[in-house]
C-alpha cells in the first residue's frame, strides 16, 4: 500500500465526555490534522471544503430526538452530503446511527440495551466490503447503546453480536459505520462509568461498573482492529 498523504480530519462531538480515544494518537502519528465541532457547545458545523474525512462520535441522544437536539437534522444532512461528495466518513455508536439515517435507513430503539464488554463476530458476506476480513473471529469490544438501525441500501453488514444484529457496515471504501466502540481507551470507559454508572441496572446485556472498569485485556485487540480500519479508510 502506498503512503497516504496527510488528511484533514474533522470530528463531531455530541457530549464533552466522549472523545476520539485511540483515534487521536493514530491520527497524530500519521500526520493527519484534527479539528472538532462541539455540538454540545453550539459550535457551527463545518462545510464540505473544511475536511477530507468526517468522524461522527457517540452520545446519549437518539437520532429520532431532533426536537430535543436541533443540530441533528443539519448533522444528518452534512453526513449525507459528505458521503455523496466522496469524503471519508466514519461513525461510531450514535455516529453509525446518524450515518444509517443519512443513507435513508430506519433508526429505532432495539428493546434491549448492550452496555459493557461483549463479543462481536464477522457477519456473513462481510468479505464483500473493502473493510471485510479485518475482524477475523469473535472479538470482545466495548458497547454502550440501546438503539439500532436497518442496514442501508447498498451497504455491506460487517459484524453482529448476540444482542445486536447491526454492529457495523461499509459502503464502498470510504464509508464505515461501527455500532460498538473500538476507539475507546481506559479514560473513556472511566468517563462513561462516572457519568452514567449510578443509573446502570446490571443484567444479561448490561455490565456493572466494576465489570466495565475491569476490561483491561480487551483494549489492545480492539485498538488493533480499529487501526486496521483507519488505515483502510485513509487509503480510500
Protein Blocks (a to p, Z undefined) as FASTA:
>chain_A
ZZddddddddddfbfklcfkjmmmmmmmnopacddddfknopacddfklpcbdcddddfb
dfklmmmmmmlmmmmmmmmmmmmnopacddehjlmmmmmmmnopacddehiacedjdddd
ddehklmpmkgoklnbdcddddddfbdcdddehiacfbdcfklmblbdcehjlbccdfbd
fkbcfklmmmmmmmmmmmpccdfklccfklmmmmmmmmmmmmmmmmmmmmmmmnZZ
